[in-house]
């Protein structure tokens, strides 16, 4: 057909018939109309992780957006779902676009559990890196956190990780950052950034001290390492509830746990669409539930 709308309908009809193949995607992405190309890229998501995944990714690698924002943004939404190889292509796609906030948001939200790889693949100073830090710290997976810490390349990133660790109450990560600040191999700027980030995290409204059994050695030093002031050490010390060692447990009975699961189910079905998974809501639509 010469009708772009007919082509789009055909693509999704084939998807409904489970008849999407690398050849179909190649046909759609070679169309003249960028709307058809964008839809073909979107349809390609349905075969991510299948036996045809690698072949389809090779097709997407050759898609040129020619400056068309719709095609480029759809590629940003899609490539991250094709594993490490797709993330590598995604990083190439967005590496020179730090100012397109929607493009970056689409890239991050479309990256399925590959945020650590995307972070490592992007150049230092890219706007997406600080946003990816927040995602990774919130998810709090040990292997991802280790990879993140090994990939940090600037003081601003050390500060972002430290702040996010405190605001998300990731006590083990906070301790790991203090370990980094205490060793001689960590440069002065990174040490200072870690301390500033931790302090900034503690300024969040409603912040509650982090439970620890014993104070970190860095905070007990008579003289802090180069790059950390005595005032900074004192302020970081205030972030901890010394001697507690355990998070407060509110779900004490089986009935409490069942009630919690029920509430979680209701939130996911009814509330999440507007208040979002993070509970911060959406402007003009739903107020934040966090700290309310």
C-alpha positions in Angstrom: 0.0 0.0 0.0 1.0 3.6 -0.5 -1.2 4.7 2.4 1.0 5.1 5.6 -2.0 4.4 7.8 -2.7 1.2 6.0 0.9 0.2 6.5 0.7 0.9 10.2 -2.6 -1.1 10.5 -0.9 -4.0 8.6 2.1 -4.0 11.0 -0.1 -4.3 14.1 -2.4 -6.9 12.4 0.7 -9.0 11.8 1.7 -8.5 15.4 -1.7 -9.7 16.5 -1.4 -12.7 14.3 2.1 -13.4 15.9 3.6 -13.1 12.5 6.3 -10.5 13.2 9.6 -11.4 11.7 12.9 -9.6 10.9 11.7 -9.3 7.3 8.5 -7.6 8.4 10.4 -5.1 10.6 12.9 -4.5 7.8 10.0 -3.7 5.4 8.3 -1.3 7.9 11.5 0.5 8.8 12.4 1.1 5.1 9.1 3.0 4.5 9.3 6.6 3.4 6.9 7.9 6.0 8.6 8.4 9.4 5.3 7.5 11.2 5.5 4.0 9.6 9.1 3.7 10.5 8.4 4.7 14.2 5.6 2.2 14.4 7.7 -0.6 12.9 10.4 0.1 15.6 7.7 -0.1 18.2 6.3 -3.4 16.9 9.9 -4.7 17.1 9.6 -4.7 20.9 7.2 -7.6 20.7 10.0 -10.0 19.6 12.7 -8.7 22.1 14.1 -11.8 23.9 12.8 -14.2 21.3 14.8 -16.3 18.9 14.5 -13.5 16.3 15.8 -10.9 18.7 19.4 -10.6 17.4 18.2 -10.4 13.8 15.6 -7.7 14.6 18.3 -5.8 16.5 20.5 -5.9 13.4 17.6 -4.4 11.4 17.1 -1.6 14.0 20.8 -0.9 13.9 20.4 0.3 10.3 17.4 2.5 10.9 18.2 6.1 10.2 16.1 8.8 11.8 17.4 11.7 9.5 16.6 14.1 12.3 13.0 13.0 12.6 12.2 13.3 16.3 9.5 10.7 16.3 11.7 7.9 14.9 14.6 8.9 17.2 12.5 8.9 20.3 10.9 5.6 19.4 14.3 4.0 18.9 15.3 5.4 22.3 12.2 3.7 23.8 12.8 0.4 22.1 16.5 -0.4 21.9 17.0 -0.9 25.7 14.7 -3.9 25.6 17.1 -5.9 23.5 19.7 -6.6 26.2 23.3 -5.4 26.4 23.7 -5.2 22.6 20.6 -3.0 22.4 21.8 -0.8 25.2 25.1 -0.3 23.4 23.2 1.0 20.4 21.0 3.1 22.6 24.0 4.8 24.2 25.3 5.6 20.7 21.9 7.1 19.8 21.6 9.4 22.8 25.2 10.2 23.6 25.1 13.6 22.0 21.7 14.5 23.3 21.9 15.7 26.9 19.3 18.5 26.5 16.4 16.5 25.0 14.8 15.6 28.3 12.0 13.5 26.8 14.5 11.5 24.7 16.5 10.7 27.9 13.4 9.9 29.9 12.2 7.5 27.1 15.6 5.8 27.0 15.7 5.2 30.7 12.1 4.0 31.0 12.5 1.7 28.1 15.7 0.1 29.4 14.7 -3.2 31.0 17.0 -4.0 33.9 20.0 -2.8 31.9 20.4 0.6 33.6 23.9 -0.2 34.9 25.1 -1.1 31.4 23.6 2.1 30.0 25.3 4.2 32.7 28.7 2.6 31.9 28.2 3.1 28.1 27.4 6.8 28.3 30.1 9.5 28.3 31.0 11.3 31.5 28.8 14.3 32.2 25.8 13.0 30.2 22.5 14.1 31.7 21.1 10.6 31.8 23.8 9.3 34.1 22.5 11.1 37.2 19.0 10.0 36.5 20.2 6.4 36.1 21.9 6.7 39.5 18.6 7.4 41.1 17.0 4.4 39.4 19.8 2.0 40.4 20.0 3.2 44.0 16.2 2.8 44.4 16.3 -0.8 42.9 19.2 -1.6 45.3 20.6 -4.7 43.6 24.0 -5.6 44.9 25.7 -6.4 41.6 24.3 -3.3 39.9 25.5 -1.1 42.8 29.0 -2.5 42.6 29.1 -1.9 38.8 27.7 1.6 39.4 30.4 2.5 42.0 33.1 1.2 39.6 31.7 3.4 36.8 31.5 6.7 38.6 33.7 9.3 36.9 33.0 12.7 38.4 32.5 14.5 41.7 28.9 15.3 40.7 28.1 11.6 40.3 29.7 10.7 43.6 27.5 13.4 45.2 24.4 12.1 43.4 24.9 8.5 44.6 25.6 9.7 48.1 22.5 11.8 48.3 20.3 9.1 46.7 21.7 6.5 49.2 20.5 8.6 52.1 17.1 9.7 50.8 16.3 6.1 49.8 17.7 4.8 53.2 20.3 2.5 51.7 22.4 2.1 54.8 24.9 -0.5 53.4 25.5 1.8 50.4 26.1 4.7 52.7 28.7 2.7 54.6 30.3 1.7 51.3 30.6 5.3 50.3 32.2 6.2 53.7 34.6 3.3 53.0 35.5 5.0 49.7 35.9 8.4 51.4 38.3 6.9 54.0 40.9 5.4 51.7 43.9 7.2 50.3 43.2 6.0 46.7 40.0 8.1 46.5 40.8 11.6 45.3 40.0 14.7 47.3 37.2 15.9 45.1 35.3 12.6 45.3 35.7 12.5 49.0 34.3 16.0 49.4 31.5 15.2 47.0 30.5 12.0 49.0 30.3 14.0 52.2 28.3 16.8 50.6 25.9 14.3 49.0 25.3 12.5 52.3 24.6 15.7 54.1 22.2 16.9 51.3 20.3 13.6 51.5 19.7 14.2 55.2 18.1 17.5 54.5 15.1 15.9 52.9 11.8 16.7 54.7 10.8 14.0 57.2 14.3 12.4 57.1 14.8 9.7 59.8 18.2 8.7 61.0 19.8 5.6 59.5 20.2 2.7 62.0 23.7 1.4 62.6 25.2 -0.8 65.3 28.5 1.1 65.5 29.9 4.3 64.0 32.0 4.2 60.9 35.7 4.5 61.5 35.9 7.5 59.3 33.6 9.4 61.5 35.7 8.6 64.6 39.0 9.7 63.2 40.8 12.5 65.1 41.8 14.0 61.7 39.7 13.4 58.6 41.3 12.6 55.2 42.2 15.4 52.9 39.1 16.9 51.3 36.8 16.3 54.3 36.3 19.0 56.9 35.7 18.4 60.6 32.3 20.2 60.2 31.4 17.8 57.4 32.3 14.8 59.5 30.2 16.2 62.3 27.2 16.7 60.0 27.4 13.2 58.6 27.5 11.7 62.1 24.1 13.3 62.7 22.6 11.1 60.0 23.0 7.9 62.0 21.0 6.4 64.9 23.9 4.8 66.7 23.3 1.5 68.5 20.0 0.6 66.8 21.4 -1.6 64.0 18.0 -2.8 62.8 15.2 -1.2 60.8 12.0 -0.7 62.6 9.5 -3.5 61.9 5.9 -2.5 61.5 4.6 -5.7 60.0 4.8 -7.8 63.1 2.0 -10.3 62.6 0.8 -12.5 59.7 -2.3 -10.3 59.6 -0.2 -7.2 59.2 1.7 -8.8 56.3 -1.5 -9.8 54.6 -3.0 -6.3 55.0 0.2 -4.9 53.5 0.0 -7.2 50.5 -3.7 -6.3 50.0 -2.8 -2.6 50.1 0.0 -3.1 47.6 -2.4 -4.8 45.2 -4.9 -2.1 45.5 -2.3 0.6 44.9 -1.0 -1.1 41.8 -4.5 -1.6 40.4 -6.1 1.7 41.3 -3.6 4.4 42.4 -0.4 3.8 40.6 -1.5 5.2 37.3 -1.8 8.7 38.7 0.4 8.7 41.8 3.1 6.7 40.0 5.2 3.8 41.3 7.4 6.2 43.3 4.4 7.8 45.0 5.5 11.3 44.0 2.4 11.9 41.9 2.1 14.0 38.8 1.7 17.8 38.5 -1.8 19.0 37.9 -3.1 15.4 38.2 -2.2 13.7 41.5 -0.6 15.0 44.6 2.5 13.3 46.1 1.9 10.7 48.7 5.6 10.6 49.7 6.1 12.3 53.1 2.4 13.2 53.3 
